[in-house]
Amino acid sequence: MNHLQQKAFAHDLAACWDAGNGDVKSSFPEPKRSRPADLNLPNGLAASSDANVLQDLADMMCQCGLATFIASTVNESRRILERHDVCLVLCDERLADGGYQEILAAVQRRSPVIVVSPTGEAVDYLKAIGAGAFDYLAHRPIPEELPRVIRSALVSGQAKSSEGIASGI
């Protein structure tokens, strides 16, 4: 990402945060993007009720060439998924009003869902994969791991809009 793109990303992302306490705003009329929509990039969705995790997920998706919507609740995620096509979802294991299972149900296998977890326990991994998640990762994956998993999800054939993305990541 070049300097101007980073500056635009920071400005757009800052508009989504409540400057008073660092929490993600709980509702807004139109979903906020962490990158401008006019770049004709495919859409992704990052969902977490933890502001730091949400920023990390959105940063990683933007670095992988996705215009990223951000959501802090299952309800916000559902609204975004109803209004917009997304080719990938990065979702925290637990959100304030539910969990990744509700996100998987809303996506209905149209796009791969990568679940991130604070624990990364093997039992939880098996549950998430069994429920239909593309992958399940610890919150702080190895720096090369998340981009690799994102690329894999986009080229797996599960992503609706992956044509032309995988080679550009």
C-alpha positions as CSV (number, residue, x, y, z in Angstrom):
1,M,0.0,0.0,0.0
2,N,1.5,3.3,-1.0
3,H,1.6,6.4,1.3
4,L,-1.6,8.0,-0.2
5,Q,-3.5,4.8,0.2
6,Q,-2.3,4.4,3.8
7,K,-3.4,8.0,4.5
8,A,-6.8,7.4,2.9
9,F,-7.2,4.2,4.9
10,A,-6.3,5.8,8.2
11,H,-8.8,8.7,7.5
12,D,-11.6,6.3,6.6
13,L,-10.9,4.0,9.5
14,A,-10.7,6.8,11.9
15,A,-14.2,7.9,10.8
16,C,-15.5,4.6,12.1
17,W,-14.1,4.9,15.7
18,D,-15.6,6.7,18.6
19,A,-12.8,9.2,19.5
20,G,-14.0,9.3,23.1
21,N,-13.3,5.8,24.2
22,G,-11.9,3.9,21.2
23,D,-15.0,1.7,20.8
24,V,-16.4,1.0,17.3
25,K,-19.6,3.0,16.8
26,S,-22.5,0.6,17.3
27,S,-24.7,1.8,14.5
28,F,-24.4,3.9,11.4
29,P,-26.8,4.2,8.4
30,E,-24.4,3.0,5.7
31,P,-21.6,0.5,6.5
32,K,-18.2,2.1,6.9
33,R,-15.4,1.0,4.8
34,S,-11.8,1.0,5.8
35,R,-10.8,1.8,2.2
36,P,-12.5,4.1,-0.4
37,A,-15.1,2.4,-2.6
38,D,-14.0,4.1,-5.8
39,L,-11.0,1.9,-6.3
40,N,-13.1,-0.9,-7.8
41,L,-11.7,-3.4,-5.4
42,P,-13.6,-6.5,-4.3
43,N,-15.4,-6.2,-0.9
44,G,-14.5,-7.9,2.3
45,L,-16.0,-7.8,5.8
46,A,-14.0,-7.6,9.0
47,A,-16.1,-8.2,12.2
48,S,-15.0,-7.9,15.8
49,S,-16.2,-6.2,18.9
50,D,-12.6,-5.6,20.0
51,A,-11.5,-2.4,18.4
52,N,-7.8,-3.5,18.2
53,V,-8.6,-6.8,16.6
54,L,-11.0,-5.1,14.2
55,Q,-8.3,-2.7,13.1
56,D,-5.8,-5.5,12.7
57,L,-8.3,-7.5,10.6
58,A,-9.2,-4.5,8.4
59,D,-5.5,-3.6,7.9
60,M,-4.7,-7.1,6.7
61,M,-7.6,-7.3,4.3
62,C,-6.7,-3.9,2.9
63,Q,-3.1,-5.1,2.4
64,C,-4.4,-8.0,0.5
65,G,-6.3,-5.8,-1.9
66,L,-9.8,-5.8,-0.5
67,A,-12.1,-2.8,0.2
68,T,-13.2,-3.7,3.7
69,F,-16.4,-3.1,5.5
70,I,-16.1,-3.2,9.2
71,A,-18.7,-4.3,11.8
72,S,-18.6,-4.7,15.6
73,T,-21.7,-6.8,15.9
74,V,-23.5,-9.7,14.2
75,N,-26.4,-7.3,13.4
76,E,-24.1,-4.8,11.6
77,S,-22.5,-7.7,9.8
78,R,-25.9,-9.0,8.6
79,R,-26.9,-5.6,7.3
80,I,-23.6,-5.3,5.4
81,L,-24.0,-8.8,4.0
82,E,-27.6,-8.1,2.9
83,R,-26.6,-4.9,1.1
84,H,-23.3,-5.8,-0.4
85,D,-21.5,-8.7,-2.0
86,V,-18.4,-9.7,-0.2
87,C,-15.8,-12.2,-1.4
88,L,-14.3,-12.8,2.1
89,V,-15.3,-12.5,5.8
90,L,-12.8,-12.3,8.7
91,C,-14.8,-12.7,11.8
92,D,-13.9,-12.8,15.5
93,E,-15.0,-15.9,17.3
94,R,-17.3,-13.9,19.6
95,L,-19.0,-10.6,19.0
96,A,-21.0,-8.6,21.5
97,D,-24.4,-9.9,20.2
98,G,-23.4,-13.4,19.1
99,G,-20.7,-15.3,17.4
100,Y,-19.2,-16.6,14.1
101,Q,-22.1,-19.2,13.8
102,E,-24.5,-16.3,13.1
103,I,-22.1,-14.8,10.5
104,L,-21.8,-18.2,8.8
105,A,-25.6,-18.5,8.6
106,A,-25.8,-15.0,7.1
107,V,-23.1,-15.7,4.5
108,Q,-24.8,-19.0,3.5
109,R,-21.6,-20.3,2.0
110,R,-21.5,-17.5,-0.7
111,S,-18.1,-16.4,0.6
112,P,-15.4,-18.0,2.7
113,V,-15.4,-17.1,6.4
114,I,-12.1,-17.1,8.4
115,V,-12.7,-17.2,12.1
116,V,-10.1,-15.7,14.5
117,S,-10.0,-16.7,18.1
118,P,-8.3,-15.5,21.3
119,T,-7.5,-19.1,22.2
120,G,-7.0,-21.1,19.0
121,E,-8.0,-24.3,20.8
122,A,-8.1,-27.5,18.6
123,V,-11.6,-28.4,19.8
124,D,-12.9,-24.9,18.7
125,Y,-11.0,-25.2,15.4
126,L,-12.9,-28.5,14.7
127,K,-16.2,-26.9,15.6
128,A,-15.7,-23.9,13.3
129,I,-14.5,-26.0,10.4
130,G,-17.5,-28.4,10.9
131,A,-19.8,-25.4,10.9
132,G,-18.5,-24.3,7.5
133,A,-15.7,-21.9,8.3
134,F,-12.9,-21.8,5.7
135,D,-10.3,-21.6,8.4
136,Y,-9.8,-20.8,12.1
137,L,-6.8,-18.8,13.4
138,A,-5.4,-17.3,16.6
139,H,-5.9,-13.6,17.1
140,R,-2.3,-12.8,16.5
141,P,-1.3,-15.1,13.7
142,I,2.2,-15.3,12.4
143,P,2.6,-12.2,10.1
144,E,2.8,-14.4,6.9
145,E,-0.1,-16.7,8.0
146,L,-3.1,-14.4,7.5
147,P,-2.2,-13.2,4.0
148,R,-1.5,-16.7,3.0
149,V,-4.9,-17.9,4.3
150,I,-6.7,-14.9,2.7
151,R,-5.1,-15.7,-0.7
152,S,-6.0,-19.4,-0.3
153,A,-9.6,-18.5,0.5
154,L,-9.9,-16.2,-2.5
155,V,-8.5,-18.7,-5.0
156,S,-10.3,-21.7,-3.4
157,G,-13.3,-21.4,-5.7
158,Q,-15.4,-20.5,-2.7
159,A,-15.0,-16.7,-3.2
160,K,-17.6,-15.3,-5.6
161,S,-15.5,-12.4,-6.9
162,S,-12.0,-13.9,-6.8
163,E,-11.2,-13.6,-10.5
164,G,-8.3,-11.2,-10.9
165,I,-7.7,-10.9,-7.1
166,A,-5.5,-13.8,-6.3
167,S,-2.8,-12.8,-8.7
168,G,-2.7,-9.2,-7.4
169,I,-2.3,-10.1,-3.8
